[in-house]
């Protein structure tokens, strides 16, 4: 019942306060449409799942998909908690997990972080059972979850890395290497990710290069600002866990549980070691860590904490009222931010963007000028991805007109099919009188590569959202389809 309630609330809320999909979702849809074994930002799983969940230009199935990932992870976490604590405490741990914003307010945008949630919790469950029973089936399950999780995002590899370290350091757990289990897990994991590894090799490890570049820069290291980024990351994770810890504290004073040392270390490995390992890696590399990278680490945090320290007595009444109050707070924060945010900024959020209207207008204008279906839309990731999703022609996205970011496209394909180029100008924050009349400024630098690119008048869309008018402006251009264009890959 708790999981169903969560699913309903956090699927319905974004539907009520959104008319356009968020950036990460339109990106995943653009990738998934191409059915590749990898993309320049992430491995393929998030794109594949988004594409499978897509039901035309509607939004609800993508918001539902995100919450299926969350509730799937919560369900696996509850099963692990039930083994550790019994049904009652496991359920309280599940409720306390709602105190972590990664799994409610920050979970409505389906992306490569969210796709890891069920796989991380399932891998934790399989790892616990495998290391306690040494049954081959649980080892195979662990390998499968780790393989699929790696296809979601490379940071998932921290979990099996921590489990391997645990088995090397702990003398009791070290015995498992004499059995077939760990080797079977490794083989299954490698088998699952093998096609992606081949893709990565064929494409010069594009995804890994992006991940390294996202977290590291020479300027960051030279200025020493990575230290401040490290502190910010630690503080963000502490504040993220604070409400869940406060909820658990309302149950009453707690005492350390009596467990064998190797089990206590396994609880530590599953609960805290991945966070410490990513912090160590970032320190050694002097790299920046994004806060959401740690989001899957905490799915099992509440039940693992209760397995480490259990309350002497349970004040269920106080806990229930605190939990209900927190649920009301999270819903209120999410709804008020979505409704009042654009009004305060005088600018539409991405979820208030009139994407369907813009996509329809541009597709219609393309049809009128070329007489062909729109096959490719080029430009900035959000606007181009939005047009691609909501257009009836469902074109491919040519990110920033850059073939290194759009590995599914080749110059000859763009030459053959042509493209609509789009650039965001305003989401309502710029006065119409200050907008350029056409896209000559944007087209000019591209003419050397695309000599037949045709500037078009600035597209203005007058839109009402949450009771307030906004004028959204998009610069756009048309590259007519032709087989004789002189294209050079960027």
N, C-alpha and C positions, 0 to 999 in steps of 0.2 A: 504493500500500500504506500509506503514512503517513497519507493522508487517511482511508482506510477504518479504520485503527487508531484514529485520533482519533474518528471517528464512532461506533465501537462503544463505546469507553471512556466518552465523555462523554454518550452516550445511556443506557448501562446504569447508570452510577453514580447519577444522580439517581433512576432508577427503583428502585434497590435501597434507597435511604435516604429515599424520599418516598412518601407515600400521598395527598397533596393537592397540587394545582398551586400554584405561587407566586403572589403578588399580581398581578404584571404580566401573567401568563398569563390568570388569571381575568378581569382587566380587559379584555384584548384579546378574549377570547371574548364578553364581554358587549357590547362594541362591535360585533364582527363579526356577531353575531346579527342586528343591526339593518340592516346593509348600507347605511350612510350614506356620503356623500362626505366626511365629516369628523366629528370628535368633539371635545368641549371640551378634551381634553388633547393629542390628536395628530391628524395627518392619518390617512387611512383604511387604509393598506396593512397595518399590523401586525394590525389587527382582521380584515381580509378573509382574510389568510393563515391566521390562527389558526382562523377559522371553517371554512375549506376543509380544514384538517388535522384538525379535530375528528372523532373516531370514537366517538360516544356519550360516556359518562362516563369512559372510559379515559384514562390520562395519557400513555402511551408515545408516541403520535403527536405530541404537543406538544413533548416533550423531543427527539424525533427532528427535528422542524421546526427547532428552535433550532440543532442541529448541522449540519443541511443548509445553513443560512445561513452558519455559520462555515466549513465545509469548502468551500462555494461561493466564499466570499471568498478562502480560502487557495489554491484552485485558480487563480483569476484572478491572484492575487499571484504564484504560481509561474510562470505563463505570462509575466507581465511580467518576472520575474526571469530567466527563460530567455533572453528577448530581450536583456537587459542583460548577462548574466553567463555564459550557457551552462547546460547541464543540471545539471552537478555543483554549481556554486556556488548555483544557484537552489534546488536541493534542500536544501542546507545552510541557506540563508536561510529556507526553509519550516520546517525543523526548529527553527531559532532562534525563529521566531514563537511556538512553544509556550512560550517564556519569558515571554510577555506574558499576564497572568492574564485579561485581557479576553476571550481566545479559548479559555479552558478553564474554570477555576473559576468565573468570572463570566459565562459564556456559557450556562449551563443554563436560565436564565429567559428565555424568548422574550419580546421586547418591541420597542419602537420603535428602540432602539439596535441590537439584534441584526439587525433586518430590513435595516439599512443595510449590513451587512458585505459581502455579495456585490456589491451595487450600487456601493459605494465603490471596491472593487478593480477591478470591470469598467470603471467610469468612468475610473479612473486608467490602465488599460490602453488604453482607447479614446482618451483624451486624449493619451497618449504617442504612439500610432500616428498620430493625426490631425495632431498638430503636427509630426511628422517627415515624414509622407508627403503630408499635405494631401489625402488621398483622401476623397471625399464620404461614403462608407460609414462610415468611422470617426467622422466628425463627427456623422452621424445616430445612430450607436450611442452616442456621448457624450451627445447630447441626450436619447435615450431613457432611459439610465441616470440622468441627472440629474433627469429628470422623475419617474421611479419612486422615486428616492431621496428627492426632496422630498415625495412622497406617504407616505414612511416617517417622516421627521422633518425639520423646517425647517433644522436644523443642517447638513444635507447641502448646502445652498446655499453653504457656505463653499468647497467644492471648485471648482465652476464660477467662483465669485468670484475665487479665487486664480489660476485659469487665465486669466481675463480680464485680471487685473492683470499677469500674466506677459507676455501678448501685447501689452499696452500699453507696458510698460517695456522689453522686450527688442526691439531694432531688427530682429533676424533674424525673430523670431516675429511681429512686427507686420505683416509682409507677408501673413499669412493672411487679414487682413480685406479684402483685395482680391479674395478668392475667395468662392465661395458657402458654403463649409464652415461657418464659425462662425455665419452667419445661419441656415443649415439646422438646426444644433444648437439654437440658441435657439428657432426655430419649433417643432421637435419637442418640446422641453421644455415650452414654453408650451401646446402642444396637449394634452400628457399631463396637465398640472395644471389645465387650464382648468375642468373640472367642479368640482374642489375649490375653486378660486378663487371660482366662483359661489356655492358653498355657504358659503364663508367670508364673502362679502359679505352674503349673506342672513341670516347668523347673527352679524353684528356682529363678525367676526374673533375668534370665541370662542377658537380654538386659539392665535392669536397673543397674545391678552390673557393666556391662561394661561401661555404661555411667558415673557412679560415679567414677570408677577407671580411666577413661580417663581424667577427670577433676581434680582429687584430688589424692594426695599422701602424706604420712607422711613427706617425705623428702622435698616436696614443702612447707608444712606448717612450718616445723622446720627451714628451711633456710630463711623463709620470702620472698622467690622469687615469691610468688603469687602476691606480691605487684607490682613487675616489670612486671609480666604477665598481671596484671590488666591495668597498664599504657600502655603496648604494645597494648592491646586490644582496649582501648579507642582511642589511636593514629591511629590504623589501621582503625577503623570505621570512624574517622574524615577525614582521607586521602581518604578513599573510597568515601565519600559523597562530597568531595571538587570539583571534576570536574562537577558534576551535579549542585551544588550550583553556580559554576562559569558560567555555561551555562545559568542558570536562571537569573543571574545578568546581562547578556548581553541584556536582554529584557528591562532593565531600572530600575530606582529606584522604590521601592515598599513601600506600606503602609499597616498597619493592616486592615483587613476586618471587617466590622460591622456584627457580628453574635451574637445570644443569647449566654449567658455564657455556658449553658449546651452543646451547639453544639461545642463551642470552646474547651471545655474539652473533648468532644468525639473525635474531631480531634487529640488532644494531645494523647488520649488513643490509637487510632489506629496507630498513626505515631511514637510516641517516647516511650510510656510506656513499651512495651515489652523489648526494649533495656535497659531501666533503671532498669526493674525488674530483668533481667538476671545479670546485673552488681551488683545489691544489693545481689542477691542470692550467686553470686561468692564471694563477699566480706565477707558475713556471714560464708560461708563454707571454706573460704581461698582456693578457687579452681581456677584452670586454665581454661580459656575460649579460645576455638579455634576461630579464626577470622571468619571462614565461618559459624559458628553457627548463626551469626546475619544476614546472607544473605537474608532470606525471609522478614525480618523486613522492608526492604527499597523499596519493590516493589511499594508501594503507597506513597513513601516519596515526590516525586516531586509534584504530584497533591495536596497532603495534605499541603505541604508548600505554594503552590499557593492559596489554600483555606484559609490559615492563613494570608498570606501577598500577595497582588496582585500588579503587576506593575501599575504605574500611566499611562504609555503609553507603547506601544509595539514596540520595535525596531526589527521587524521581520527579516530585512535584516542582521543585525549584528548577531542575534541569529542563523540564518541559516548558515552563513559562519562559525561561531564558531562550530556549530554542525557538519558540514561537515568535518572541520579540525579534530575534535575529533574522528570521525569515521575513518578517514584515519590513525590517530595515533594508535588507538586500533588495527586495522587490521595489521598495520606495526609491532607493538610490538609483536603481537601473531605470525605472520608468521616468523619474524626474529628470535625470541626465539626458535621456533621449528626447523628452518633450521640451525642456527649458534650455538645453544646451545651444541649439541653433538660434534661439531668440536672443540669448545673451551675446553670442558671437556674431550675430547678424550674418550667419553663414550656415548653409545646410551641412549637416553631417553626411557622410557617405550613405548611411542607411536611409536618409531622406531624399537622396538624389533621384531626379525623375528619369531614371535609366530607361524604362520601357518606352517612354515618349521620345526620348532622344534617339534610341535605337530604331524606332519605327520611322521617324522622320528621315534619318540618314539612309536607311535601307531603301525607302521610297525614292529619295533623290538619286541614289545610285542606280536603281532600276530605270528611272526616267532618263538618265544620261547615258547609260551603257546598254540597257536592254538585257542584262545578264544578272544572274544571282550573285549576291555579295559573298565572295569566297574568303577574303582576307581583310581584317581591320588592323591597322598599324597605329602605334602610339603608346602613350603613357599607360601603365599597367591597369589602373582603376577604370579610366574611361574606356579604353579599348576593350578590356575584359567585360565591362558592363554592356557595351554595344554588342559584343559577341554573344553574350548570354541571352539578351532580350531580343535580338534580331531574329525574325522568322527564318532567315537563311542560315543561322548558326555558323558564322564564319570562323576561320582560324584566327588566332591572335599573333601578330607580328610585333613583339614587344620592342618599343623604342626603335623600330625599324632596324633592329640589331639581330643578325643571324646567330650570334653567340648566345643570345638569350632565348631564341626561338629555334631550337635545334631540330624541330620537325619540318622546317621550311628550307627551301633552296631558292637561290636567285631566279632560276628558270621558272619555278612555280609562281613567284610573285609577278614575273614578266608575263606569264601566260594569263593569269587570272586578274591582274590588277589589284588595287586595294583602295580602301578609304583610310585616310590618315586623320587622326584626331588628336587635339591638344586641349587640355582643360584651361579655361581662362578665368572662370569665376563660378562659385557656388552661391552667389548672392551678395558677396562682400564688396564688389566693385560696382560703382555707378555705371549705368549703361553708356552714358556720355563719354566715359573714360576708356571704353573698350575699343579695340581696333576694328575697322570696318570689315577686314578680311584676314586671311591667313598668310599674306605675303611675307610677313616677318618670320613665320615658322617654316614656310616653304623654301625661302631663299637659300639657307645653308644646305638644303638637300638636293638642290637642282643639279649639282655636279654628278650625283649618283643616280638621280631620278629626273632626267631632263624633261620628261613630259608630265611631271606632277603639276596639277592645276589647282591654284588657290581658289577658295570658295568664300562667299560672304559669311561673316561670323553668324553662327547659329545661336539665336536667343530663344530660350524656352521660359515662358512666364508660368510659374508654378506656385500653388498654395500648399503649405505644409504646416500642420499643427496650428491652423488659423492665421498664418502669416504669409504674405506674398514674398516670393523670391524670384529673381531673374538669373537663370543659369546660362552661362555662355560657354560655347565650345568652338574653337577654331578647327576647321577641317579642310581637307583637300582630297582630290580624286586623282588617282593614277589609273588611266584607262588600261584595260586589258589589251595586250599586244605581245606578239612573239619576238619583236625586234628591239625592245628596250635594251639599253646597255647598262646592266646592273653589275655592281661590284659588291662582294660580300664585305660586311663591316667586321 
